[in-house]
Amino acid sequence: MPEPTASPAPQPAFVLVRPQMGENIGAAARAMWNFGLDRMRLVAPRDGWPNPSAVAMASGAGRLLDAAQLFKDTAGAVEDCTYVYATTARQRGLTKPVFTPETAMQDAARRIAAGEKVAVLFGPERAGLENDDIARANAIISVPVNPEFPSLNLAQCVLLTGYEWRRQTAQTVGERVELAGSNWATGLEIEKLAEHYEVRLEEAGFFFPPAKAEGMKINLRNLWSRMRLTRSDVQMLHGVMRQMVRWKERGSDAPDPVERRRNG
């Protein structure tokens, strides 16, 4: 079997320092791969390595575990890096710049684009990174969590940081509309819809009294423009009006469907 290889995309290495449970390593791998990260490094996992519990939890991200690099200490895990971030929720009494995950990954993206090698340290589940680990980092990442409950699961912290990395490096939009196979209606299509309704409503005596008719028509046209309709919407609304007219033309003897529903 060929040796697993990392993707060529420039990215930070995520270093799990003394992780305790294989399940959390697997969950961290899954969180990394959700956002296209695959450079995992492990420092002295408590339960040894490889770990079958990690594989079971990785759920499709097992290639990260196959390619994970194993180190005996933090110093060895970051010896090839030019800039290192340490994630921690507690004050450590060490003078360092402190980033949010967002600004840290903005900074990391700039550094990596300039050719630097970057790593992010994540501490063990129970107590987090020790000061000896943090002293080897250039900066701290601090998640703005509830101060009364600051503890984050290892995989949660990896997920938050990976998400922010993805935001800085992938082309994403803050809001979009799923058009469900249709396209936005053109101005001409909206105009024809407005004309259809005006004609039929005029025939039905809707625009009354005459003195207010012009203002009512303007309000109706403004309604169509404000709704931002798709072509499918326009076709459906044309169909609604046609069906109403057909029902009316069948004669007054035709049963009223609304009354029929009310009477059960």
Summary of the structure (lengths in Angstrom):
residues: 264
radius of gyration: 30.7
end to end distance: 69.6
largest distance: 89.2
contacts: 735
relative contact order: 0.12
helix: 47%
strand: 11%
